[in-house]
Amino acid sequence: MAVATGVTGLLDVIRTFEAAPSPLALKMRRAAVDVGFALVAGDLATAGRALERYGDLTRELGFLFNAAQFTVYLAISTGIETVAKVPEWQVSLGSAREFATKAAARWWLEQLRD
């Protein structure tokens, strides 16, 4: 949300907050913040790699919905057509499509269309 709304100063606050329910959850949050900073910097490749790391951690934690939702909303706010051209986003976009298909999340699938 900090990236989509332009309130990017929140990323600094989120990055410094160390409390988390588990070490993996902390790594997941840090990966999300890395995505945000990379997007603010306009570095879509780094953002894609951090997003993939975020997705790996959510799978390990059993939070597949979180990864799909995060990917969909970031892709929308950044521009689906733009991120679809970035190789580092392909795994995350594919995972989000797979989740949306299984969940019958038609709106997400419409947003993620190729």
QUIVEN-V733332 format. One line per field, one symbol per residue. burial: # if it has 16 or more other C-alpha atoms within 10 Angstrom, else .. A space follows every 50 residues. Layout:
# QUIVEN-V733332
burial: ???
This chain:
# QUIVEN-V733332
burial: ..#.......#.............################...####### ########.....##.##.#######.#.#..##...###.##.###.## .......##..#..
